[in-house]
Structure formats: structure tokens, C-alpha cells
Amino acid sequence: MEQSIKGLTKLGQDTEYSFQYDPSVLEAFPNQHPDLDYFVKFNCPEFTSLCPMTGQPDFATLYISYVPNLRLVESKSLKLYLFRFRNHGDFHENCVVTIMKDLQQLLEPKYIEVLGKFLPRGGISIDPYVNYGMEGTKWADMAAYRLHRHDLNPENIDNR
């Protein structure tokens, strides 16, 4: 266990909050079961960023799912990372792609997907989805499959 938490600097420490985008706050720890395929899913119902044009806040629920390879993301560092988007001005689509790419670079997962379900502004909601599967593995096929079919059964939107 001590080997798993070696190098983690956020967990169990006083928290200093920053409001500027910075992927260096993300931390990872070793996967103790790299021989096993399993999903890790984070539901983040309080994601906030800023519209790059108006500076008005945008609110979303983010769903981050991945199949770990050698590393897993430490959840407190993920919370702090996502919190840093609060004053970050960017389009919904770019926020979701940026989050996936930052996690992909940190973790080198077998598979990862990020879905953002943004609350409507101006009468329209935007739900960007992005994924990645490790090249040369079954997970690359899974990524193509999921991307092509990610919204075949869209929900009824009556609560946003």
C-alpha cells in the first residue's frame, strides 16, 4: 500500500484551491491489477467553466470512464484539476477533449471516454463526447464502436 501512495501530494493534505487551468495538478498511482480489464467511472455533477465569448458560467455533469493500464488517477487531484476549469474560458467541446487528452497523457489507459452534459444556455444544450482506445488492442476497436454508437438511444430531455 505504501508503494501505491508514494509520490501523491494532494491526498490527506490541506487543500489550496486555484482557479486557473493547470493539468500538472493531476496525480496517478500504480494499478495493482494491470492484468485485469475493469472500468473506473467518475461522475462530476458540478463541473463549471466559462464561455470564452461572454465570460458567463457554463455548468455540466461530466462522465469520465476509463480502463486502466499501469496507472490510475488519484481522485482528489482529479477534483482539483476539474475545479481549475472554473475560471477557464473555453467552448464545451474543447473542455471535454482537453480533459480526455490530459488524462490520456497522464494515465496511458487502455480505453478512456469523457462525456459532458452541459445545461442549456440560449435554449440549447451541448453534450460533447470523446474517446480513445489504445492502438493495436481490442480497445481501439471498442473506441470506434462506442464513438459510432454513442448516442443511438438519446435520452428524453425534460429536466434541464
Secondary structure as GFF3:
##gff-version 3
##sequence-region A 1 160
A	DSSP	alpha_helix	2	5	.	.	.	ID=ss1
A	DSSP	three_ten_helix	23	25	.	.	.	ID=ss2
A	DSSP	beta_strand	28	30	.	.	.	ID=ss3
A	DSSP	beta_strand	40	50	.	.	.	ID=ss4
A	DSSP	beta_strand	57	67	.	.	.	ID=ss5
A	DSSP	beta_strand	71	73	.	.	.	ID=ss6
A	DSSP	alpha_helix	75	83	.	.	.	ID=ss7
A	DSSP	three_ten_helix	84	87	.	.	.	ID=ss8
A	DSSP	alpha_helix	92	107	.	.	.	ID=ss9
A	DSSP	beta_strand	111	118	.	.	.	ID=ss10
A	DSSP	beta_strand	129	133	.	.	.	ID=ss11
A	DSSP	alpha_helix	138	149	.	.	.	ID=ss12
###
